[in-house]
Amino acid sequence: MKLLLGLVMFCGLLVPGYGQAAKKGWRSATPAELEAVLPDRAQVEKERIETEMRSATGVIDAKGHVVAAVVLITAGYSANGKYSHYLLVQNPLKVGEVALAPGSYVIGWTRGQDGLLVHFYVAETGVDKGVVLAKAPDKPIQVVPLRIWPPAEKSVIQIGRFLMPYTLEEQ
């Protein structure tokens, strides 16, 4: 039995892409790492909108590449519900079917029948990058304003109680 288990584990290591995220060393970023890369005021189209750093979340790899997000304080701005979160991508990322190159994005969402329709826009220009459906999981989870889970744990971005899968692309 031990021999069979060892053989299965060894074969799993030979499969391309198996454990890639863990090999790259992606982990949750510390508050200091997030504060170093996320702005106090994010450039969103023609405005600079204050961020709520206590909601900052992200992951970082062994090379220092970060994927991080923070809640925008949009009261008094022309956001009109179009966006609510700022996302910094330093490694190519795919959220659902939306591919995001390194850069800055804003995220907004609307409630849909099956979950949240999460819209991604280029932060500086407002160009629409696509929409992803974030769904509630089968089992209840803790509700949070925003969380990017490390790939070794869940490979999801969480908004409230809704989740959307992501993958980190090769760089």
N, C-alpha and C positions, 0 to 999 in steps of 0.2 A: 504494500500500500504506500509506504514512504517513497519507494522507488518510482511508482506511478505519479505521485504528487510532485516529486522532484522533476520528473520528465515533463509534466504539464507546465510547471513554472518555467523551466528552461526553454521550452518551445514558445511560451508566451513572450519571452525576452527577444526571440528572433523575429517576431512579427513586426514589420515596419510600423513606426508610430506608437507602438505599445509603450506606455509610460513616458512618452515624450515630455509632457508637461512637468512631470516629477524630475526628469533628467535635467531640464532647463532650470530647475530650482524656483519655480513660481511659488510665491507665498504671499500672505497678507502683508501689505505695507504698513509700517508703523505710523503713528500720528506725525512724527517728525519728518518722515519721508514724504508723506502726503502734503504736509505744510510747505515743504521745499519745492514741490512741483505744481501745486494748485494755486491759482491766483486768489487774492482777497477780493478782487473785483474782476470778473470775467468779461472779456470783450465779446459782446453778443450783438452782431450787426453793428448799428451805430451807437450802441450804448455800452457802458461798463457797469455791469450789475454785480452787486455785492453777493458773496457766497457765504454759506453757513458752514464754517469749517468743522464744527462739531459733528456734522453729518458726513464728513469726508470718508471715503472708502476706496480701496484699490488693492491691486496686486502688483508685485515687482519680481523681476527675475534676477538671476545671478549677475547679469551684465548691467543691471540698473535700469532696464526698460520698465516703464510704469504704464498701467492702465488704471486710471483713477477717475472718480466722479465725486460731485458734491452738489448739494441742493442750492439752487439760486433763490435769492430773496427778491421776488419779482413785483412785490407791492409797489405801485407808483410808476412802473415802467410799462412800455407798450407791448408787453408779452401777450396779453389777452388770452392766456391759457395755452399759447402756442408752445411754450417751453417751460420747464420747471427744474431741470438738472443740467449741469455742465459736465462733459466727459472729455478727458484728456487721453489720447491714445498714442503711445510711443512705440507700439509694436502692432503690426497688422492684426486686425481683429474681425471676426465675423460673428455678428449677433443674429441668430436665426439665419435668414438669407441675405441680410444686409452686410456687405463688406465695407469695412472702414479702414482707410489708410492712416498712417500716423498723422495726427492733427488734433484740432479741437472741435468738439461737436456740442450741440445742445439737444436735449431730449425733452419731448413733451408727450403727453398721453391723453387719450380720451377713453371713456368707458365703452366697451363693446359688449355684445351679447355673451361672448365666450371668455371675456377677460379684458385686459387693457390693450388698446391699440397704441403701441409706443412708436412715436415718430422721431426720426433722427435727422438733424439739420447741421450743415457746416456752420460753426459758430460765427465766423466773421462775415459770412455772406447770406446766411439763411437758406442756402440751397438744400432742397429736400434730398436726403440720401435713401430713404425708404421707411417702411413700416414693419414692425414685428408684433406678433400677438404674444403677450405675456399672459400665462395661465396660472390659475391657483393650483397648488399641488394637491395630490390626493389626501395627504395627511396634513393636519394643521401645523403651521410653523409660526415662529415669532414674527410679528409685524414690525417692520423697520422702514424708515423713510427711504433708505437706499443702501444696498450692499452688493459688492462684487465679491463673489466667493472664489477662493483659489481653485485652480483647475483640479488639483489633487483631491479636493473635497467634493465640489458639486458642479463646477463649470457653468454657473448661472449668474445672471444679474437679477437682483431682487428689488422690486419697487413695491413697497407696502407688503401685501401678502402674495404678490404675483411674481412669477419667475419667467425668465427667457434665457434659453441656452446660448452659450457663446463658445467659440473656439479661437485659440491663438494661432495665427498663421506663421509659417516660417519667415524669418527675416534674413 
